[in-house]
C-alpha cells in the first residue's frame, strides 16, 4: 500500500478519534459537572446540555464513519491482519476486542441519541407545561450519564487495545 494513502488514513483516523473520544471526555469530565454546579436545578441547565449534545452528535457520528473507513484501509495494509475471522495471532484478538468496544460505544451512543435524549426532551416539555414532575427527568438524566460513562470506559478500552496492537 502507498505510504501516502496509509499516512492519510492514519491522519483522519487519529483526527476522528480525538473528536469522538476527546469530545466525549471533555463533555463528561469537564462540561457537565461544571454546568450542573453552576446552574443546579435551573431550567437553563437542560437547555444548555441539550444544545451541546445536538452540536456534538453529528460530529461524533461523522467521526465514527471516518473511523470505520480509515480503519479498514489501515487493517488491509497491516502485516498482522490475516483475514476475516482469523484470530490466530495476538494482534487479531486485540483487534476483535477493539471492534467489540467500538460496537459497544456505538450502541451506547444510539441508545442516548434515539432513546434517552428524545425522552428527556419530551419530559422537559411536559414539565414546562406543568404536566409531570421532575422525577422522570432526573431518572433519564441519570441514565444518560450512566451510558455516557460506559461510553467513556469503552473508549479507554479502545485506546488500550490500540496501544497493545501498536506494541506488537
SVG drawing of the C-alpha trace seen along z (x, -y; Angstrom):
<svg xmlns="http://www.w3.org/2000/svg" viewBox="-50 -29 56 48">
<polyline fill="none" stroke="black" stroke-width="0.4" points="0.0,0.0 1.2,-3.5 2.7,-5.3 0.8,-8.4 -2.6,-6.6 -1.7,-4.9 -0.4,-8.2 -3.6,-10.0 -5.7,-7.2 -3.8,-7.4 -4.2,-11.2 -8.0,-11.0 -8.3,-8.1 -6.4,-10.0 -8.4,-13.1 -11.7,-11.3 -10.5,-9.6 -9.7,-12.9 -13.1,-14.4 -15.1,-11.4 -13.3,-10.3 -11.9,-13.7 -15.2,-15.4 -16.9,-12.7 -14.4,-13.0 -14.5,-16.8 -18.3,-16.8 -18.4,-14.2 -15.5,-15.2 -15.5,-19.0 -18.6,-20.5 -21.5,-18.5 -20.2,-18.7 -19.3,-22.4 -22.7,-23.2 -24.5,-21.3 -22.6,-23.1 -23.3,-26.5 -26.9,-26.1 -28.0,-23.5 -31.7,-22.9 -32.2,-25.9 -34.2,-25.0 -31.3,-26.6 -29.1,-23.6 -31.1,-21.1 -31.3,-23.5 -27.6,-24.1 -26.7,-20.4 -29.3,-19.6 -27.7,-22.2 -24.2,-20.8 -25.5,-17.3 -27.2,-18.4 -23.9,-20.0 -21.7,-17.1 -23.8,-14.2 -23.3,-14.9 -19.6,-15.3 -19.4,-12.0 -21.4,-10.2 -19.3,-11.5 -16.2,-10.6 -17.5,-7.0 -17.9,-6.8 -14.4,-8.1 -13.0,-5.7 -14.6,-2.7 -13.4,-3.8 -9.9,-4.7 -9.6,-1.7 -10.5,0.7 -7.7,-0.9 -5.2,-0.5 -6.2,3.0 -5.8,4.1 -2.3,2.6 -1.2,4.2 1.0,7.2 -0.6,8.7 -4.0,8.8 -4.5,12.4 -8.1,12.2 -11.7,12.1 -12.4,14.2 -8.8,15.4 -7.7,14.9 -4.6,16.9 -2.3,14.1 -2.4,11.7 -2.9,8.7 -6.1,10.2 -7.5,10.9 -6.8,7.4 -8.4,6.1 -11.5,8.1 -11.7,6.8 -11.2,3.3 -14.0,3.7 -16.3,5.1 -15.6,2.0 -16.3,-0.3 -19.5,1.6 -20.4,1.1 -19.7,-2.6 -21.9,-2.9 -24.7,-1.1 -24.4,-3.4 -24.5,-6.4 -27.5,-5.2 -29.3,-4.5 -28.7,-8.1 -29.5,-9.6 -32.7,-7.7 -33.9,-6.7 -32.8,-8.8 -32.4,-12.2 -35.8,-12.3 -37.4,-11.1 -35.6,-13.9 -36.9,-16.5 -40.4,-15.2 -40.2,-15.2 -38.8,-18.7 -41.7,-19.9 -44.2,-18.3 -42.5,-19.8 -42.6,-23.3 -46.4,-22.8 -46.9,-21.6 -48.0,-18.1 -45.4,-15.9 -42.8,-16.1 -39.1,-16.2 -38.6,-12.6 -38.8,-11.3 -36.3,-13.9 -33.9,-13.0 -34.1,-9.3 -33.5,-10.0 -30.6,-12.3 -29.0,-9.6 -29.5,-7.0 -27.8,-9.4 -24.9,-9.9 -24.6,-6.1 -24.5,-5.5 -22.0,-8.3 -19.7,-7.0 -19.9,-3.5 -19.1,-5.1 -16.0,-6.7 -14.9,-3.5 -15.3,-1.7 -13.3,-4.5 -10.5,-3.9 -10.6,-0.2 -10.3,-1.1 -7.2,-3.1 -5.8,-0.3 -6.3,2.3 -4.8,-0.1 -1.8,-0.6 -1.3,3.1 -1.7,3.7 0.9,1.0 3.4,2.5 3.2,5.9"/>
</svg>
